[in-house]
Amino acid sequence: MHGGVSTSMFSYEPESYEGLFTQAPSGGTAPYYPDQDLFEGITSGTMGVWVSKWERIRGNIRATLSETPVFDRGRGVPVEMGNSFNTEATINLFPTRSLKMDFGLRHSTITRKVGGGEYSSATIPRIKAQYQFSRSFFVRGIFEYSAQRTSDLVDPVTGYPLVACEDGDCDLREGSDANDFHLEGLITYEPSPGTVFYIGYTREMEEQEAFRFRDVQAQADGLFIKLSYRFRM
């Protein structure tokens, strides 16, 4: 078992928030600059447990509870405070001497400190399997899914939405909803040091609803090959 506590702070000058405004229901806007005292003395605590002595199965679980700033990522500045809860679990399986499998799951949520309500959440499972046919030849496959959601940015005092304005045009700092997953396969052959052959394939996909695996759309494909040979003189 292990754990730790840390403290951090952020501080930004007013010019860092230039172009960021609150938008009232009437349509009027006012410059937004949060009280920087909100971002001082931010505490975080972590606790974890791991198992590493068993032959066939190992793993760890870790949880972190912390105060965290909610950032406007477009400008890189914090706009309000939230409470964050993160958990991560990993299981490593060794069914045979040749096969290794890793299962991982990460989940995090940020709840608004003022007014409550969830600002963001993310769930990311990951599976990795590797089979060693011989000392020089192995294949590996990876599957990772990422379901992430964020809400619109708001002024925590008034509850009015935040907008970014430039040259008279204003855009709401809207949230996002993304459900992406990644597949990867790799074949590696290394008969001697310096002589290596790799061939791998990756595919990026997305869907509208998390973990439904329906109406899946491919976003990108990649194929890579590497051949290296060391000449000995």
N, C-alpha and C positions, 0 to 999 in steps of 0.2 A: 504494500500500500504506500502511496506517496501523495503529497499535497503541497500547496503553496498559496501565498497571498501576495498580491502586488498592487501598487498604486501608480496612477499616471495622470497626466493633465494635458489639455490642449488650450492654446491661446491664439487668437487671430485678430488682426487689426480691422477696423471698419472697411477699409478699401478692399479687403478680401471678399466682402459681400456685395460689392458693386454689381448692379444689375439684378439683384434678388429683391423681390417685393412680396408683400401680402396683398391679396386681392379681396376687397370687401364685397358683400352681396350686391351693393349698388354699382359695382364695376370699377370703383376707384382703387388706386394702389398707394401703398406707403412703403418706403424703404424698410428692409428687414435686417435687423442686427440684434441677435440674441445676447442676453446677459452672459458674458464670458465666465462669470463665477460658476455657472452651471457645469463647466467642463474642467473644474479643478477637483482634486482629491477623488478621482475615479478609482474605485476599488474592484478587485477581481480575485476570486478564490477558486482553486482547482483541487480536485481529489480524484485519485485513480487507484485501480487494483489490477494486478496482472498475474498471470499464471505462466511460468516458464520452465517448470521442472518435469512436466509430463512429456513422454516420448512422442505420443501420437497427436496430442492437441495442446495448443498454447493460445494465449489471448490476453486481452486487456480491455478494461472499461474505464473511461475517464469522463468526468462531468465538470463543467465550469459554470459558475454563476457570477455574473458581473454587471456593473453599470457600464453602459457603452453609449457613445454619441451616435446619433443618427445623422449621417452625412448626406449632403447634396453632392453626389458623385461628379456631377458635371463641373462644379466649381471646387470640389475638394474641401468644403468647409462644413463643420457641424452645425445643425440647425435646431436640434433638441436632444434631450436625453432619453435613454431607454434602459430597460432591464433585460439582459440577455441570459439565456439558458442554452448551453451547448452540451451535447452528449456524443460520445464516440465509442464504438465497440468494434473490436477486431478479433476474429478467430482464425488461427492458423492450424490447418490439418495436414497431417503427414500419413495418409493411409498406407503407402508403401514407400520404399526407399527411393523410388523414381518419381512419385507423384506428390506434388505440394499444392495445396489449395488455400487461398486466403479469402475470407468473407469480412467485409467491413460495412459499417453503417454509421453515418453522421447525421445528426439532426440538430437544428438550432432555431430558436425563436427570439424575436426582439419585441417586447411590449412597451408601449409608450409610457413614460414615467408620469406625465401630466395627462389626465383624462383617460388613461388606460387604453385598451384596444391593441390588437396586434399590428405591429408595423411590418414585420417580415417573418418569413419562415423558409427553411430549406431542409430538404431530406435527400440524402445522397447515399444510396447503396452501391457497393462495388464488389465484384467477384473477379478473382484472378486465379488461374490454374496453369501449372507448368509441369510438363512431363519430360523427364530426362531419359532419353533412349540409351544414350551412352555418355561417356565423359565429354565427348566433343559435339554431341547432337541433342538439341532439345527444341520443343515447341511450347509456345505460351499463348494464352488467350485472356483477354480482359474485357469485362463488361462493366460500365459505370453509367448510372442514371442520376440525373440532377433535376429535381423539382423545386423551383424557387419562385417565391412570390414576395412582392413588396407593395406597400400601399402608397398613396399620394403623400407628398410632403405638405405639412401644415404648420402654421404658427401655433405653438402649444398654448399660448396665452389667449388668443382670440378664437382659435379653431379655424381661421380663414386659410384658404389654400395659398401655397407659395407659388409664385410665378417668376420666370426669368425673362427679363425684358432687354431688348437691344434694338436700337433705331426705331423705337415706337411699337415694335411687335413683341407681344408677350405670350409665352407658352407655359402652361401648367406644368409643375414638376410632378408628373404622373408616375405611378408605380408601374410594375411590370409583372408578367406571369409567363414563366418559361418552363417547359418540360423537355429536356434534351437528354439523349443518351448516346453513348459512344461504344463502339465495338472495335477491338484491335486483335489481330493475329500476327504472330511472329514465328519464323523458323530460323534457327541459328545453327550453323555448322562451323566448328573451329578445330580442325584436325591438329594444328600445331600453333604455338605462340606466334602471332603476327599474320597468320593465314586465317581469314575469317570470311564467311559468307552469310549475309542476312537477306531475308526477303520478308516483307511485312505488308499488311493491308489494314487500313482504318476506314471507318464509316461513321459519319455524324448524322443523327436523325433527330426529329422532334415530333411531338404530337400535341393536340389541343388540351386533352385532359390527362392528368397525371396517372401513370401506372395503368392505363387502359390498353395500350398497345393496339389501338385502332386508329385508322386514318393517319398512319405514320408517313412522314415525308422525309426523304433523304435531303440533307443539306450539303454534304461534302463527302468525297471519296478520295482516298490517297493510297498510292502504292509506292513502296520504296525498296530499293535493292542496293546492297553494298557488297563489294568484293574487294578484299585486301589480301595482298601477298607480300611477304617479306623475303627479299632476295638476300641470301647469305653469301658473303664473299670469303 
